[in-house]
Amino acid sequence: MAREDLKPQLETLEIVKNEQMEALADSVHRDILNILQDQGACTTEEIARALPLNRRETEEYLSGLEAVGLLDRATDEGTEYYLPRARSIAVKTAKLPGDEGISLVREFLVERAAEMAQELSALEVGDVSSGGITLHQVKMSAEDMPWVNERLNQAFREIIDHLEKDKKDKDVHCRLAFFFYPIKE
């Protein structure tokens, strides 16, 4: 099997363990998963070059992701590659055990909102017109929606405040779109 033939085993991986949610809450883990989603199967060295980490640190993060079932390892002609277990991830808050599970989801969403705020505040006009930012889907239950809505509103207020302070061109506008829709299981 050639490297380009190495693909995720699953279309969607349901997150049902707190350990998986903890791993997703870590920004380095998310960076690794994003690299693998964008580039396909990668070696440890390739991932380390894409991150500000050395090989040993990268191996530790990869081992952690593999241990909780978010990554797979494959070998092609003696070379070891890592790839995501699934093409997409669905967080099933109802299946996460106890209050800790909900807290982990909230921590993840707050962290992602903060990262999005940073990414959005650093955008140039050309980035927006050329589609320089991509946001991913997050599935959540109806009882989480009011809490998430409040956190997103707070993040948007912070983004707007930041943009107002640093606005150099009075004609620059931002457009953000979030779509919330029910998913039939």
C-alpha positions, -999 to +999 in steps of 0.1 A: +000+000+000+014+034-010+014+064+013-012+082-007-035+052-002-034+055+035-068+069+045-088+073+078-107+041+088-139+059+097-160+086+081-170+100+116-156+092+150-180+097+179-163+112+210-177+093+239-148+093+264-136+121+286-100+112+276-107+119+240-123+152+248-093+162+269-070+154+240-092+176+217-090+204+242-052+205+238-042+230+211-011+210+200-033+179+196-057+199+174-027+213+154-015+177+148-050+166+137-053+196+114-019+189+098-030+153+092-064+163+078-047+188+054-017+168+043-028+131+048-005+105+063+027+120+078+058+108+095+068+120+130+095+142+114+071+159+090+047+167+118+076+180+140+087+203+112+052+217+109+051+225+147+074+243+170+084+209+186+113+185+185+109+149+175+107+136+211+079+160+221+061+153+188+063+115+196+047+121+230+018+140+216+013+114+188+014+086+214-013+104+235-036+108+205-031+072+195-038+060+230-072+077+231-081+064+196-079+096+176-049+085+155-038+054+137-004+043+127+005+025+094+037+013+078+046+016+042+079+001+029+094+004+064+083+040+070+059+047+098+030+071+092+003+086+113-032+094+101-064+105+118-087+076+128-117+094+111-124+121+085-146+140+110-153+141+147-187+143+164-188+152+201-216+133+218-221+152+250-249+129+262-225+099+261-196+116+279-196+104+315-206+127+343-203+165+347-166+163+338-176+154+302-197+186+298-169+207+314-144+193+289-167+202+260-172+237+273-134+240+278-129+229+242-154+254+228-140+283+248-105+274+236-117+272+200-136+305+203-104+321+216-084+306+188-110+318+163-109+353+178-071+354+173-073+341+138-100+365+128-083+395+144-052+387+124-069+385+090-061+408+062-087+419+037-071+395+011-074+366+035-112+371+037-117+375+000-096+345-008-111+323+019-081+324+042-098+308+072-118+276+076-140+267+105-151+232+112-184+217+124-191+210+160-221+189+169-237+195+203-269+188+222-298+212+226-291+218+263-256+230+254-269+256+229-277+285+253-243+282+270-224+280+236-245+309+223-234+331+252-198+322+248-198+329+211-215+363+217-188+371+242-161+361+217-176+382+190-178+412+213-141+407+220-133+404+183-153+436+175-135+455+203-101+443+191-109+452+154-122+487+165-090+494+184-067+483+155-088+495+126-066+513+101-090+515+072-125+528+080-139+509+051-129+474+063-158+452+073-160+417+087-187+392+080-190+361+102-215+333+097-225+305+120-252+280+111-270+260+138-292+233+125-306+200+138-290+168+128-312+137+126-293+107+141 
